[in-house]
Amino acid sequence: MDAYAATVGAMRSWVTQTHGEQGGDPAKAARAIVDVVGRSAGPLRLPLGGDAVDQIRAKLARIAADVDHAEALARSTDFDPQA
């Protein structure tokens, strides 16, 4: 629709142009989801695709570095009953 060309038009064009060139395989993703849902103890999170795993691991590394940087200060705020 012309009314949306300025807002979502670019995204719709990109989706159309890249159809069939995605990194992930939708059929494999669907099978993985069905497999996990059928388990009695599946994972809390299910990243699908190597790119998802890489992005999650990168974020976790940034969070770990931030916690490491602030750990001494964070621990110094614990209640000390002998103080």
C-alpha positions as semicolon CSV with decimal commas, in nm:
position;residue;x (nm);y (nm);z (nm)
1;M;0,000;0,000;0,000
2;D;0,126;0,342;-0,090
3;A;0,028;0,476;0,253
4;Y;0,296;0,259;0,414
5;A;0,572;0,300;0,157
6;A;0,759;0,555;0,370
7;T;0,746;0,347;0,689
8;V;0,758;-0,025;0,613
9;G;0,813;-0,015;0,239
10;A;1,189;-0,061;0,264
11;M;1,150;-0,365;0,490
12;R;0,892;-0,524;0,261
13;S;1,124;-0,469;-0,036
14;W;1,418;-0,623;0,148
15;V;1,211;-0,927;0,251
16;T;1,098;-0,978;-0,107
17;Q;1,446;-0,934;-0,253
18;T;1,617;-1,170;-0,009
19;H;1,353;-1,445;-0,020
20;G;1,527;-1,778;-0,060
21;E;1,865;-1,639;0,044
22;Q;1,816;-1,662;0,420
23;G;2,090;-1,815;0,627
24;G;1,848;-2,040;0,808
25;D;1,635;-2,323;0,677
26;P;1,272;-2,282;0,790
27;A;1,200;-2,654;0,756
28;K;1,496;-2,743;0,979
29;A;1,392;-2,477;1,231
30;A;1,037;-2,614;1,241
31;R;1,167;-2,969;1,297
32;A;1,392;-2,845;1,579
33;I;1,101;-2,667;1,746
34;V;0,875;-2,972;1,719
35;D;1,153;-3,193;1,858
36;V;1,214;-2,967;2,156
37;V;0,844;-2,917;2,233
38;G;0,802;-3,295;2,240
39;R;1,066;-3,339;2,509
40;S;0,973;-3,354;2,874
41;A;1,265;-3,128;2,969
42;G;1,351;-2,898;2,682
43;P;1,570;-2,590;2,695
44;L;1,438;-2,258;2,826
45;R;1,572;-2,085;2,514
46;L;1,618;-2,228;2,167
47;P;1,844;-2,020;1,945
48;L;1,793;-2,124;1,585
49;G;2,087;-2,079;1,349
50;G;2,454;-2,018;1,397
51;D;2,402;-1,643;1,378
52;A;2,165;-1,655;1,676
53;V;2,414;-1,859;1,880
54;D;2,698;-1,620;1,790
55;Q;2,496;-1,310;1,882
56;I;2,382;-1,456;2,214
57;R;2,736;-1,563;2,306
58;A;2,869;-1,217;2,215
59;K;2,608;-1,050;2,434
60;L;2,680;-1,286;2,723
61;A;3,052;-1,205;2,691
62;R;2,975;-0,830;2,708
63;I;2,756;-0,884;3,014
64;A;3,022;-1,099;3,184
65;A;3,288;-0,833;3,120
66;D;3,060;-0,565;3,263
67;V;2,992;-0,773;3,575
68;D;3,363;-0,846;3,615
69;H;3,436;-0,474;3,592
70;A;3,180;-0,389;3,863
71;E;3,216;-0,696;4,083
72;A;3,429;-0,544;4,360
73;L;3,198;-0,246;4,394
74;A;2,888;-0,466;4,378
75;R;3,018;-0,699;4,648
76;S;3,117;-0,404;4,868
77;T;2,748;-0,321;4,908
78;D;2,666;-0,651;5,083
79;F;2,530;-0,616;5,433
80;D;2,797;-0,675;5,698
81;P;2,634;-0,776;6,029
82;Q;2,963;-0,719;6,217
83;A;3,000;-0,356;6,105
